[in-house]
Amino acid sequence: MEFSGRLASFPIAELLGWAANDRRSGALVLRRTSREKRVYFDSGEIVACLTDSTTEFYGQHLLLEGHLDPNTLTRCLVLCQEKSKRLGVVLVEQGILPRDVVEYTLAEQLEDLVRDVFLWNRGIFFFQNELPPAEDILAEPINTLALVFEGARWIDELKRIRETFTHDNLFIRRATSQEPEGLGPRAATIVRKLKNTMTVGQLYKLTGGSYFRFLTEANELAKQGLVKVLDQGKATPKSTHELPLSNLLLEQAAEEQMAHIHRDAIPFDVLEHLVPVWATAPDENTWPSLQESERAFLCQIDGRHRLGELLSPDRDERRLQTELLIVRLRKGALALIPRPAEELDAAADELDTPEPRRWWRPFWKKT
């Protein structure tokens, strides 16, 4: 890790300028609370950018730009999973979008991903020698300095937007129950998602895409009288929480180990039909160290519920739950059986399967 620090001390424009002028190759890792982006350079030019936020994924960008409808996107994402291919490849193979449109929109989405970081007031960063997956590299690299100039324009424009949308806890609602005609895809999505009174931040989570472009469209809708501001609300520092520098040092020290862990991560999305059971009776003496939500989750493991029923749809909560499961699976405290224990017993009763051959019974008795 040759270069690291806080974004409050090294603004993103300076970091990108440094990478461009020194013709750097590698990854600029940017983190803010639970958010992460990785900007990849090849001799100072940007060739890829990855984000961990599903609201900024390529498919959402295509929806908001009007290139796809939700049904087509869903169908293509299913094909992506079945064929283990990127969305852009599937779109071209299925004849849904021409190759040049895919290449253009991928570059467009990448630029938005990077320029949105210009709006981050706080966070941490480090630079490391890392190449992106080959399938994520753009056909043509992005000129870094040109992107810096555009990012600076976004900062200036954001100041004007904040005169109306002062912060993300601002309450807004539709001015009319009718959906106006003639709106662009992104503006139409914003109006459609704004069914009830909600905060700007809540509406963005439903809309997704570039945060700056969302604010720009919402601000324009307010100017046109299609969206009304109801209450200033209270600003919160949550979205710009400053990560401790100690976190950065720990992140740097653990980066290689974490990469190894992620490679060995258990794919719970393909195991959701399996049923967790206790292979070793839970030790209640260790449970006081867990949070109440963690204890409640583990208490649901009774040999009757499948993983898909137990795991939360919320991404952050689901991540914590899977970590709890991974720890106990690796310790041998948990096992996964193909069907709920009661169903296995019922099937065994029909076949008159003797007790010694009911291998799941010892696990079930511990639940």
CORJORA-V7561 format. One record per pair of residues at least 24 apart in sequence whose C-alpha atoms are under 10 Angstrom apart, sorted by the first residue. I is the first residue (numbers start at 0). J is the second residue. D is the distance in whole Angstrom. If there is no record, write none. Layout:
i,j,d
I,J,D
I,J,D
//
This chain:
i,j,d
0,125,6
0,126,6
0,127,5
0,128,8
0,248,10
0,251,7
0,252,9
0,254,10
1,125,8
1,126,6
1,127,7
1,128,9
2,27,9
2,124,8
2,125,6
2,126,6
2,127,8
3,27,9
3,28,9
3,29,10
3,123,8
3,124,5
3,125,4
3,126,6
3,127,9
3,244,10
3,247,8
3,248,9
3,251,9
4,29,10
4,122,9
4,123,6
4,124,6
4,125,7
4,126,10
4,244,8
4,247,8
4,248,9
5,29,9
5,30,10
5,31,10
5,120,10
5,121,7
5,122,6
5,123,4
5,124,6
5,125,9
5,241,9
5,242,8
5,243,9
5,244,8
5,247,9
6,30,9
6,31,9
6,116,10
6,117,10
6,119,8
6,120,7
6,121,5
6,122,5
6,123,6
6,124,7
6,241,9
7,119,9
7,120,6
7,121,5
7,122,7
7,123,8
7,241,9
8,120,10
8,121,9
8,122,10
8,123,10
9,121,10
9,123,9
9,124,9
10,116,10
10,117,8
10,118,10
10,119,9
10,120,8
10,121,9
10,122,10
11,113,9
11,114,9
11,116,7
11,117,6
11,118,9
11,119,8
11,120,9
11,124,9
11,147,9
11,150,9
11,151,10
12,114,10
12,116,9
12,117,7
12,143,10
12,144,9
12,146,9
12,147,6
12,148,8
12,150,8
12,151,8
13,147,9
14,124,9
14,125,10
14,126,10
14,147,10
15,40,9
15,43,8
15,44,9
15,45,9
15,113,10
15,143,7
15,144,7
15,146,9
15,147,7
16,43,9
16,143,7
16,144,6
16,146,10
16,147,7
17,43,8
17,143,10
17,144,10
18,42,8
18,43,5
18,44,8
18,45,9
18,126,10
18,143,8
18,144,10
19,43,4
19,44,6
19,45,9
19,142,9
19,143,6
19,144,7
20,44,10
20,143,9
20,144,9
23,126,10
23,128,9
24,126,10
24,127,9
24,128,7
24,129,8
24,130,8
25,126,7
25,127,6
25,128,5
25,129,5
25,130,6
25,131,8
26,125,8
26,126,6
26,127,5
26,128,6
26,129,6
26,130,7
26,131,8
27,124,7
27,125,6
27,126,5
27,127,7
27,128,9
27,129,9
28,123,8
28,124,5
28,125,5
28,126,6
28,127,8
29,116,8
29,119,10
29,122,7
29,123,6
29,124,5
29,125,7
29,126,9
30,116,10
30,119,10
30,121,9
30,122,6
30,123,5
30,124,6
30,125,9
30,242,9
30,247,9
31,116,10
31,119,8
31,120,9
31,121,7
31,122,4
31,123,7
31,124,9
31,238,8
31,239,7
31,240,7
31,241,7
31,242,7
32,121,9
32,122,7
32,123,9
32,237,9
32,238,8
32,239,8
32,240,7
32,241,8
32,242,6
32,243,10
33,238,10
33,242,10
33,315,9
34,122,9
34,238,10
35,122,10
35,123,10
35,124,10
36,112,8
36,113,8
36,116,9
36,124,10
37,112,10
37,113,9
37,124,10
37,125,10
37,126,9
37,129,10
37,131,9
38,109,9
38,112,9
38,113,7
38,126,9
38,131,9
39,126,10
39,127,10
39,128,10
39,129,8
39,130,7
39,131,7
39,135,10
39,136,9
40,128,10
40,129,9
40,130,8
40,131,9
40,136,10
40,140,9
40,141,9
40,143,9
41,130,9
41,140,8
41,141,10
43,140,10
43,141,10
43,142,8
43,143,7
43,144,9
44,139,10
44,140,6
44,141,6
44,142,6
44,143,5
44,144,9
45,109,9
45,110,9
45,113,9
45,136,9
45,137,9
45,139,9
45,140,6
45,141,5
45,142,7
45,143,6
45,144,10
45,146,9
46,106,9
46,109,9
46,130,10
46,131,9
46,135,8
46,136,5
46,137,5
46,138,8
46,139,7
46,140,5
46,141,6
46,142,9
46,143,10
47,105,10
47,106,9
47,109,7
47,110,9
47,112,10
47,113,10
47,130,9
47,131,7
47,132,9
47,133,10
47,134,10
47,135,6
47,136,5
47,137,6
47,138,10
47,140,8
47,141,9
48,106,10
48,108,9
48,109,6
48,110,9
48,111,10
48,112,7
48,113,7
48,131,8
48,135,8
48,136,8
48,137,9
49,109,8
49,112,8
49,113,9
49,131,9
49,132,10
49,135,8
50,109,10
50,112,8
50,113,10
52,207,9
52,208,10
52,314,10
53,204,10
53,207,8
53,208,9
53,314,10
54,203,9
54,204,7
54,205,8
54,206,8
54,207,4
54,208,6
54,209,8
54,210,9
55,108,8
55,109,10
55,111,9
55,112,7
55,206,10
55,207,6
55,208,5
55,209,6
55,210,9
56,108,8
56,109,10
56,112,9
56,207,9
56,208,7
56,209,10
57,85,10
57,86,8
57,87,9
57,104,8
57,105,7
57,107,10
57,108,7
57,109,9
57,208,9
58,86,7
58,87,9
58,105,10
58,108,10
58,208,9
59,108,10
59,206,9
59,207,7
59,208,6
59,209,9
60,104,8
60,105,9
60,107,9
60,108,7
60,111,10
60,185,9
60,207,8
60,208,6
60,209,8
61,101,9
61,104,7
61,105,9
61,108,9
61,184,10
61,208,9
62,184,8
62,185,8
62,188,9
62,206,10
62,207,10
62,208,9
63,183,9
63,184,6
63,185,5
63,186,8
63,187,9
63,188,7
63,189,9
63,206,8
63,207,8
63,208,7
63,209,9
63,212,10
63,213,10
64,104,9
64,183,8
64,184,6
64,185,6
64,186,10
64,208,9
65,183,8
65,184,5
65,185,8
66,95,9
66,96,8
66,100,9
66,101,10
66,104,9
66,184,9
67,95,9
67,96,9
71,95,9
84,134,9
85,134,8
85,135,9
87,134,10
88,134,9
99,138,10
102,137,7
102,138,7
102,139,9
103,137,9
103,138,9
103,139,9
105,135,9
105,136,10
105,137,7
105,138,9
106,136,10
106,137,7
106,138,9
106,139,8
106,140,8
106,141,8
107,141,10
108,208,9
108,209,8
109,137,9
109,141,9
110,141,8
110,142,10
110,143,10
110,146,7
110,149,9
110,150,9
110,209,10
111,146,10
111,150,9
111,208,9
111,209,6
111,210,9
111,211,8
111,212,9
112,208,9
112,209,7
112,210,9
112,211,10
113,143,10
113,146,8
113,147,9
113,150,8
113,209,10
114,146,7
114,147,8
114,148,10
114,149,7
114,150,5
114,151,9
114,152,10
114,153,8
114,154,9
114,209,9
114,210,10
114,211,9
115,150,8
115,153,8
115,154,9
115,209,7
115,210,7
115,211,6
115,212,9
116,150,8
116,210,10
116,211,10
117,147,9
117,149,10
117,150,6
117,151,7
117,152,10
117,153,8
117,154,7
117,211,10
118,150,9
118,151,9
118,153,8
118,154,6
118,157,8
118,210,9
118,211,8
118,239,10
119,154,10
119,238,9
119,239,7
120,238,9
120,239,6
120,240,9
120,241,9
121,238,9
121,239,6
121,240,7
121,241,6
121,242,8
122,239,8
122,240,8
122,241,6
122,242,6
122,243,9
122,244,9
122,247,10
123,241,8
123,242,7
123,243,9
123,244,8
123,246,9
123,247,7
124,247,8
124,251,10
125,247,8
125,248,10
125,250,9
125,251,8
126,251,10
127,251,9
127,254,10
153,211,8
153,212,10
153,215,10
154,211,9
156,211,9
156,215,9
157,211,8
157,214,8
157,215,8
159,215,10
159,218,10
160,211,10
160,214,7
160,215,7
160,217,9
160,218,6
160,219,9
161,214,9
161,218,9
162,218,10
163,217,10
163,218,7
163,221,8
163,222,9
163,228,8
163,231,10
164,199,8
164,214,8
164,215,10
164,217,9
164,218,7
164,221,9
164,228,8
164,231,9
165,199,10
165,231,8
165,232,10
165,233,10
165,234,8
166,198,9
166,199,8
166,200,8
166,231,8
166,232,9
166,233,8
166,234,6
166,235,8
167,198,6
167,199,5
167,200,5
167,201,8
167,202,9
167,203,9
167,214,10
167,231,9
167,232,9
167,233,9
167,234,7
167,235,8
167,238,9
168,197,9
168,198,5
168,199,6
168,200,6
168,201,8
168,230,9
168,231,7
168,232,6
168,233,6
168,234,6
168,235,7
169,197,8
169,198,5
169,199,6
169,200,8
169,201,10
169,228,7
169,229,8
169,230,6
169,231,5
169,232,5
169,233,7
169,234,8
170,196,7
170,197,5
170,198,4
170,199,6
170,200,9
170,201,9
170,202,10
170,227,9
170,228,6
170,229,5
170,230,5
170,231,7
170,232,7
170,233,10
171,195,9
171,196,6
171,197,6
171,198,6
171,199,7
171,202,9
171,217,10
171,221,9
171,226,7
171,227,6
171,228,5
171,229,5
171,230,7
171,231,9
172,196,5
172,197,7
172,198,9
172,199,10
172,202,10
172,221,10
172,225,9
172,226,6
172,227,5
172,228,7
172,229,7
173,197,10
173,220,9
173,221,9
173,224,9
173,225,6
173,226,5
173,227,6
173,228,9
174,220,10
174,221,9
174,223,10
174,224,7
174,225,5
174,226,5
174,227,6
174,228,9
175,224,9
175,225,7
175,226,8
175,227,9
176,225,10
177,225,10
178,225,9
179,225,8
182,220,10
183,216,9
185,212,9
185,213,8
185,216,7
185,217,9
186,212,10
186,213,8
186,215,9
186,216,6
186,217,7
186,219,9
186,220,8
187,216,10
187,220,10
188,213,10
189,213,8
189,216,8
189,217,7
189,220,9
189,226,10
190,217,9
190,220,9
190,225,8
190,226,8
193,226,9
196,227,10
196,228,10
196,229,9
197,229,10
198,228,10
198,229,10
198,230,9
198,231,10
198,232,9
199,228,10
200,238,10
264,321,10
264,322,10
264,325,8
265,321,9
265,322,10
265,324,10
265,325,7
265,328,10
266,321,10
267,306,8
267,307,9
267,310,9
267,321,8
267,324,10
267,325,10
268,306,9
268,307,8
268,310,10
269,306,10
269,307,10
270,305,9
270,306,7
270,307,8
270,335,9
270,337,9
271,305,6
271,306,5
271,307,4
271,308,8
271,309,9
271,310,9
272,304,9
272,305,6
272,306,6
272,307,6
272,308,9
272,335,10
272,336,9
272,337,7
272,338,8
272,339,10
273,302,10
273,304,9
273,305,5
273,306,6
273,307,8
273,334,10
273,335,6
273,336,6
273,337,5
273,338,6
273,339,8
274,300,8
274,301,9
274,302,6
274,303,7
274,304,6
274,305,4
274,306,6
274,307,9
274,308,9
274,309,9
274,334,8
274,335,5
274,336,5
274,337,6
274,338,6
274,339,6
274,340,8
275,299,10
275,300,6
275,301,8
275,302,6
275,303,8
275,304,8
275,305,7
275,306,7
275,309,9
275,324,9
275,328,9
275,333,7
275,334,6
275,335,5
275,336,6
275,337,9
275,338,9
275,339,9
275,340,10
275,362,10
275,363,10
275,366,10
276,300,6
276,301,6
276,302,5
276,303,8
276,304,9
276,305,10
276,332,9
276,333,6
276,334,5
276,335,6
276,336,7
276,339,9
276,340,9
276,359,9
276,361,10
276,362,6
276,363,6
276,364,9
276,365,8
276,366,6
277,301,8
277,302,8
277,327,9
277,328,9
277,331,9
277,332,6
277,333,5
277,334,6
277,335,9
277,361,9
277,362,6
277,363,7
277,364,8
277,365,6
277,366,6
278,327,10
278,328,9
278,330,10
278,331,7
278,332,5
278,333,5
278,334,6
278,335,9
278,359,10
278,361,8
278,362,5
278,363,8
278,364,9
278,365,7
278,366,8
279,327,10
279,330,10
279,331,7
279,332,5
279,333,7
279,334,9
279,361,9
279,362,8
279,364,10
279,365,7
279,366,9
280,332,7
280,333,9
280,362,9
280,363,10
280,364,9
280,365,5
280,366,7
281,327,10
281,332,8
281,333,9
281,365,8
281,366,8
282,332,10
292,316,9
292,319,10
292,320,9
293,319,8
293,320,7
293,323,8
294,323,10
296,320,7
296,323,9
296,324,10
297,323,8
297,324,9
298,366,9
299,366,9
300,333,9
300,366,7
301,339,9
301,340,9
301,362,10
301,363,7
301,364,9
301,365,9
301,366,5
302,334,10
302,335,9
302,336,8
302,338,9
302,339,6
302,340,6
302,341,8
302,359,10
302,362,8
302,363,6
302,364,9
302,365,9
302,366,7
303,338,8
303,339,5
303,340,6
303,341,7
303,342,9
303,363,9
303,366,10
304,338,9
304,339,6
304,340,9
305,335,9
305,336,9
305,337,9
305,338,8
305,339,7
306,335,9
332,362,10
333,362,9
333,366,10
334,359,10
334,362,8
334,363,10
335,359,10
335,362,10
336,362,9
336,363,10
339,363,9
340,364,10
//
